[in-house]
Amino acid sequence: MKLDYVSLLRVMRDLHAIPPGQPPDFNGKKRFKQYLRTIFEYDRKVCKLPLLLAMNPIGKDHVTALLDAYLAMDGDGIGARATAEAAARLADVPGDFKVGLVVCDDLMGGGTNRYFYEFGFRFGRAIDGTRLQKAPSQWIKDFWLQGVLWSSEAPTELAVWEAILMAAHRVAYTRQFGPSRTLREMLAQERQVMALAGCSGPTLDAEDIAYTRDVLMPHLDAEDMRTCMECLFGDAAARSLGFTPQGLSTWAGLALALHDARPNQADAPNAGMTPRFHSEHHRRGVGDLRRSAWLALTFTHVSGNKRWSQFGNEGVAWRRGSAWSVWDCCRYRPCRHKNPSCGPPSRGIPMRSSPWHSARIASPWHRPATTGR
């Protein structure tokens, strides 16, 4: 992949040097008119800097301060080095792109919803690898990769690296596998992209990861944007867009994808969507079904007419040496997922647990099982 970095931070800062003015005339719209002249060449009817369409042309002082911070740390130099790194990694991938950084004002930009923009940047038509095999349109003469920086986040060198590398690896992924349509495919895409880009976040604790996995299971084949955004970005995104909250933390789906992409965290090719055991205390891979199943069957005990495993705060029901079904139990009753049939009838008492091991199988079925004996 041939990548050519274009310095845009200074261009955006020069636009912010023009006073925006106050309504209703906004200083004669001087900044906005210069913004349009910067993006378009009217005599040729060409959009020469399409990435700047994502910026807020009347951004306030916080955007100016952010641009100053990135320029002080030589953000364009960092972006150029990240672009060279991406080009070296993806040398065998066909394509010729210009690359740039753009600041999106999700903090105070009235028309910028962070989650809607994120979905478009990650899964929109702009990163459709099949479209990139065609020639650019008559209005745009080059293909562009967009490294997105957010006004709500502190300026760091890592943010620049991740923005450039994710954009490049995302296009390479869609060229190989095509655009992601279902939630399952979106999780697989972002798992690989974030892992290859070396992303450090988002992250969740082990209990929240397990809960997120259970919530996402029934929706893995969903294709509608609403369900996918609710599952990928959590309740904060759902509320901001008028969708239905699923009881998920912010960035829950992406955190699950990144968790399953990390070394010694996932062994299966679709780890975020594959039923498996989970062990935190031993730092083992979560895809080793046979070893975990053997441990579960070895250390279960008979209680009344049920056989329950005693691993941590989770449980697995078994029927004489073979898996009967699985259920996700909680530390205390009643069930945190508001499921009255979840787990054994412990009457609000914590489960007995082993201090050295925990096990879990993610399952689309959320109910206990009995042995019938």
C-alpha positions in Angstrom: 0.0 0.0 0.0 1.4 3.4 -1.0 0.6 6.1 1.5 1.4 9.8 1.2 1.0 11.8 4.4 -0.5 15.4 4.0 -0.1 17.9 6.8 -3.5 19.2 7.8 -3.0 20.3 11.4 -1.4 23.6 10.4 -4.2 24.1 7.8 -6.8 23.7 10.5 -4.9 26.0 12.8 -4.7 28.7 10.2 -8.5 28.5 9.8 -8.9 28.9 13.5 -6.7 32.0 13.4 -9.6 33.8 11.7 -12.0 35.2 14.3 -15.3 33.3 14.1 -17.4 36.3 15.2 -20.8 36.1 16.9 -24.2 35.4 15.6 -26.0 36.3 13.5 -23.4 37.5 11.0 -20.4 35.5 12.4 -17.8 38.1 11.4 -19.2 38.2 7.8 -18.6 34.4 7.7 -15.0 35.0 6.9 -13.7 31.8 8.5 -16.4 29.7 6.9 -15.8 31.2 3.5 -12.1 30.5 3.8 -12.9 27.0 5.0 -14.8 26.3 1.8 -12.0 27.8 -0.3 -9.5 25.6 1.5 -11.5 22.4 0.8 -12.8 23.1 -2.8 -11.3 24.3 -6.0 -14.3 25.9 -7.6 -12.7 26.5 -11.0 -11.9 22.8 -11.3 -15.0 21.6 -9.4 -12.9 19.4 -7.2 -12.9 18.7 -3.5 -9.1 18.8 -2.8 -9.2 18.2 1.0 -12.3 16.1 1.7 -11.0 15.1 5.2 -11.7 18.7 6.4 -15.4 18.2 5.9 -15.4 16.3 9.2 -14.0 19.3 11.2 -16.1 22.0 12.9 -15.5 25.2 10.8 -16.6 27.4 13.7 -15.0 25.5 16.5 -14.3 27.4 19.7 -11.2 28.0 21.7 -10.9 24.5 23.0 -10.3 23.2 19.5 -7.7 26.0 18.9 -5.9 24.9 22.1 -6.0 21.3 21.0 -4.4 22.1 17.7 -1.7 24.2 19.3 -0.9 21.2 21.6 -0.6 18.8 18.6 1.5 21.3 16.7 3.8 21.7 19.8 4.4 18.0 19.9 5.0 17.9 16.1 1.7 16.0 15.5 2.2 16.1 11.7 5.7 14.6 12.1 4.3 11.8 14.3 1.6 11.3 11.7 4.2 11.0 8.9 6.2 8.4 10.9 3.0 6.5 11.6 2.1 6.6 7.9 5.5 5.3 6.9 5.1 2.5 9.5 1.7 1.5 8.1 3.0 1.6 4.5 5.9 -0.8 5.5 3.5 -3.2 7.3 1.0 -3.2 4.4 3.5 -3.2 1.5 1.7 -6.2 -0.1 -1.7 -4.6 0.0 -2.7 -2.8 -3.3 -3.8 0.8 -3.1 -2.6 4.4 -3.4 -3.9 6.8 -0.7 -3.3 10.2 0.8 -3.3 10.2 4.6 -4.2 13.1 7.0 -5.2 13.9 10.5 -8.5 15.8 11.3 -9.9 17.0 14.6 -13.6 16.3 15.1 -15.3 18.5 17.7 -17.3 16.0 19.7 -16.9 18.1 22.9 -18.8 21.2 21.9 -19.6 20.8 18.2 -23.4 20.8 18.1 -23.7 18.7 15.0 -21.1 16.1 15.9 -22.4 13.0 17.7 -19.3 11.0 18.6 -20.9 7.6 18.3 -22.6 8.3 15.0 -19.3 9.6 13.6 -17.4 6.6 15.0 -19.8 4.2 13.3 -19.3 5.9 10.0 -15.5 6.0 10.3 -15.3 2.4 11.3 -18.0 0.7 9.1 -19.2 3.3 6.6 -18.9 3.3 2.9 -15.7 5.4 3.1 -13.7 2.3 4.2 -15.4 -0.2 1.9 -12.5 -2.0 0.2 -14.6 -3.1 -2.8 -15.3 0.6 -3.6 -11.6 1.5 -3.3 -10.8 -0.8 -6.2 -12.6 1.6 -8.5 -11.4 5.0 -9.6 -12.2 8.1 -7.5 -15.2 10.1 -8.4 -15.1 13.1 -10.7 -15.3 15.4 -7.5 -12.4 13.7 -5.6 -9.2 12.9 -7.4 -7.5 10.9 -4.7 -8.4 8.2 -2.1 -7.9 9.4 1.5 -7.3 7.7 4.8 -8.6 9.7 7.7 -6.9 9.7 11.1 -9.4 11.0 13.5 -8.6 13.0 16.7 -11.3 14.0 19.1 -11.6 17.3 20.9 -12.9 15.5 24.0 -9.6 13.6 24.4 -6.2 14.8 25.6 -3.6 15.3 22.9 -1.0 12.5 23.0 1.4 10.9 20.6 -0.3 7.6 21.1 -3.6 9.0 19.8 -1.9 10.0 16.5 -0.3 6.6 16.1 -3.5 4.7 16.8 -5.6 7.0 14.5 -3.3 6.5 11.5 -2.6 2.8 12.0 -6.3 1.9 12.6 -7.3 3.7 9.4 -4.7 1.9 7.3 -5.4 -1.6 8.8 -9.1 -1.1 8.5 -8.9 -0.5 4.8 -6.6 -3.5 4.4 -9.1 -5.6 6.3 -12.0 -4.6 4.1 -10.0 -5.2 1.0 -9.5 -8.8 2.1 -12.8 -9.6 3.7 -15.2 -7.0 2.3 -17.3 -4.6 4.3 -18.7 -5.7 7.6 -22.5 -6.1 7.6 -23.4 -7.9 10.8 -22.5 -7.2 14.4 -20.4 -10.5 14.4 -18.4 -9.2 11.4 -18.0 -5.8 12.9 -16.6 -7.3 16.1 -14.2 -9.4 14.1 -13.1 -6.4 12.1 -12.4 -4.2 15.0 -10.7 -6.9 17.0 -8.1 -7.4 14.3 -7.8 -3.7 13.5 -7.3 -2.6 17.1 -4.9 -5.4 17.8 -2.7 -4.6 14.8 -2.8 -0.9 15.6 -1.6 -1.6 19.2 -4.6 0.1 20.8 -4.6 0.4 24.6 -8.3 0.9 25.1 -11.2 0.8 25.6 -11.0 -1.7 28.5 -13.5 -3.2 31.0 -13.0 -5.4 34.1 -13.5 -9.2 33.8 -17.0 -9.2 35.1 -18.2 -6.5 32.7 -16.5 -8.3 29.8 -18.4 -11.5 30.6 -21.7 -9.6 31.0 -21.1 -7.8 27.7 -20.5 -11.1 26.0 -23.8 -12.5 27.2 -25.8 -9.4 26.1 -24.2 -9.4 22.6 -24.8 -13.1 21.9 -28.4 -12.9 20.7 -27.6 -9.9 18.5 -24.5 -11.2 16.6 -26.4 -11.6 13.3 -28.0 -8.2 13.5 -27.4 -6.0 10.5 -29.4 -2.8 11.4 -27.3 0.2 12.5 -29.4 0.8 15.6 -28.7 -2.6 17.2 -25.1 -2.6 16.2 -24.5 0.8 17.7 -26.2 -0.1 20.9 -24.0 -3.2 21.3 -20.7 -1.7 20.1 -20.8 1.6 21.9 -23.0 1.0 25.0 -25.8 2.8 26.7 -24.3 6.3 26.4 -24.5 6.0 22.6 -28.0 4.6 22.8 -29.3 7.4 24.9 -27.6 10.1 22.9 -29.3 8.9 19.7 -32.7 7.9 21.2 -32.0 4.2 21.0 -32.8 1.5 23.5 -30.1 1.0 26.2 -29.0 -2.6 26.6 -27.4 -2.2 30.1 -23.9 -1.9 28.6 -20.9 0.2 29.6 -19.6 2.8 27.3 -17.6 1.3 24.4 -18.6 -2.2 25.7 -18.6 -4.0 22.4 -15.3 -2.5 21.3 -13.8 -3.3 24.7 -14.9 -7.0 24.3 -13.3 -7.1 20.8 -10.0 -5.7 22.1 -10.0 -8.0 25.1 -10.4 -11.0 22.9 -7.7 -9.8 20.6 -4.9 -9.6 23.2 -2.3 -12.4 23.5 -3.3 -15.2 25.9 -6.8 -13.9 26.0 -8.4 -15.6 23.0 -7.6 -18.7 21.1 -10.5 -19.0 18.7 -10.6 -17.1 15.4 -13.9 -15.5 16.4 -13.2 -15.4 20.1 -15.6 -12.6 20.8 -18.5 -14.8 19.6 -17.4 -18.3 20.5 -18.7 -20.1 23.6 -15.8 -20.7 26.0 -14.5 -20.9 29.5 -12.8 -17.9 31.1 -10.0 -18.0 33.7 -8.5 -14.8 35.1 -6.5 -16.0 38.1 -4.3 -18.4 36.0 -3.9 -15.9 33.1 -4.8 -18.7 30.7 -6.2 -18.4 27.2 -10.0 -18.4 27.3 -10.4 -20.7 24.3 -9.1 -23.9 25.9 -12.4 -25.7 26.3 -11.1 -29.2 26.9 -8.8 -28.3 29.8 -11.4 -26.1 31.5 -14.1 -28.6 30.9 -12.0 -31.3 32.5 -11.4 -29.1 35.5 -15.1 -28.3 35.8 -16.1 -32.0 35.8 -13.3 -32.9 38.2 -14.2 -30.4 40.9 -18.0 -30.4 40.7 -20.0 -31.7 43.6 -23.5 -33.1 44.1 -26.0 -30.8 45.9 -29.5 -32.3 46.2 -30.5 -33.2 42.7 -28.1 -30.8 41.0 -24.4 -30.9 40.2 -22.9 -27.5 40.5 -19.3 -26.4 39.8 -17.7 -24.2 42.5 -15.5 -22.0 40.4 -15.4 -18.5 41.5 -18.6 -16.5 41.0 -19.6 -18.4 37.9 -21.2 -21.8 37.4 -21.6 -24.5 34.9 -24.2 -27.3 35.2 -23.2 -30.8 34.0 -24.9 -34.1 33.5 -22.7 -37.1 34.4 -19.6 -36.1 32.5 -21.1 -34.3 29.6 -22.1 -30.7 29.2 -25.9 -30.4 29.7 -26.3 -26.6 29.3 -24.7 -23.5 30.7 -25.8 -20.5 32.7 -24.4 -17.3 33.8 -24.7 -16.9 37.5 -24.1 -13.8 39.6 -22.2 -13.0 42.7 -25.4 -12.3 44.7 -29.1 -13.0 44.2 -31.3 -11.7 42.8 -29.7 -12.0 39.4 -28.0 -8.7 38.2 -29.5 -9.4 34.8 -33.0 -9.4 36.3 -33.5 -13.1 35.3 -35.4 -14.9 38.1 -34.2 -18.3 36.8 -30.5 -17.5 36.8 -28.4 -19.9 38.9 -29.2 -22.1 41.9 -31.7 -20.9 44.5 -29.1 -19.3 46.9 -31.6 -16.9 48.5 -29.4 -13.8 48.2 -26.3 -15.6 49.6 -23.0 -15.5 47.6 -22.0 -18.8 45.9 -19.2 -20.8 47.5 -16.1 -20.2 45.5 -12.6 -21.5 45.0 -9.9 -18.9 45.6 -7.7 -20.1 42.7 -10.0 -20.7 39.7 -13.0 -19.4 37.9 -14.8 -20.7 34.9 -17.4 -19.4 32.5 -19.0 -20.4 29.3 -20.6 -17.6 27.3 -24.0 -18.8 26.0 -27.1 -17.4 24.3 -29.2 -19.4 26.7 -29.5 -17.8 30.1 -31.0 -20.5 32.3 -29.8 -23.2 34.8 -29.8 -26.9 34.1 -30.4 -29.9 36.2 -29.2 -33.5 35.9 -32.6 -35.1 36.4 -31.1 -37.3 39.1 
